């Protein structure tokens, strides 16, 4: 599987959707959260600038499909 563009410096957070086995999100120190669909090998299907600095935590909501929460060094909690 080819995942481009990649995060600079690797991935620090990875979370698979509990509602769709083909969807996952990744993040690292660049503040971006990238969403991938394993059926699409071209790269991320979307990306969002969520934090000013590293993303330290990421979790999908267990009941609300598509809701992702992230926490970063900037002391912010963001929702997608």
N, C-alpha and C positions, 0 to 999 in steps of 0.2 A: 504494500500500500504506500503510495506517495502522498505525503502531507506537506504541501508548500503553500504559502511561505511559512517557514518554521519560526518558532520563537527564538529570539536571540538567547543563547546561553542554556538552552534546554527547557524542559517542562518541569515545573514544581508542583502543579496541581492537575489532576485528571479526574473527571467524574462522568460516568456513564449514566444516561437517563434511565430511571427506573420504569419509564413508560414506553420507551422505544429502544430496543437493543442496538439499533444502528446509529443512534445519536449520542455524541459525547462532547464535552467541553474541556478545554485545556487552558492553562495560564502559567505565567512565570513572572519574572522581575520587570518586564516591560510595561505592566499595567493593563495589557490587553487580555481579553477572554476571547478565545476562538472556538467557534462551534463547528463540528464536523459531522458529516453523515458518511458512514463507512461504505455506502453504496456509491459515493462520489469520490473518486481517487484524485481529483484535480487539486484539491486543497480545501481550506475552510469554506463553509457555505456562508458564514458571516463572522465578523469580528467586531468587538466593542471595546473602546477605551474606557475601562471601569475604574482604575485606581492610578494615583500618582505614586508609582513605585510597585514593589512586589505584591503579588496576590498570595496570601498565606492560607486561605481557606475557601472551599467551594463545595456546595451541596445542592442537589436538586430537591425540590419539595416532594414529599412522598405521595401527595394526593393531587396537587394542582399541576397538571401536565404543562411542561414547558417553563415552569418557574424555577429559576436558578438564583441562589444567593452567593455572594462572594464577600470576603473580608480581606483587607489589605493593610500594609504597613502604615498607610495614611490614616488609619483608625476609622475608616468608613466601612459601612456595610451597604452593598449595592444589590439591587434585584433586577433581573432580566426577565 
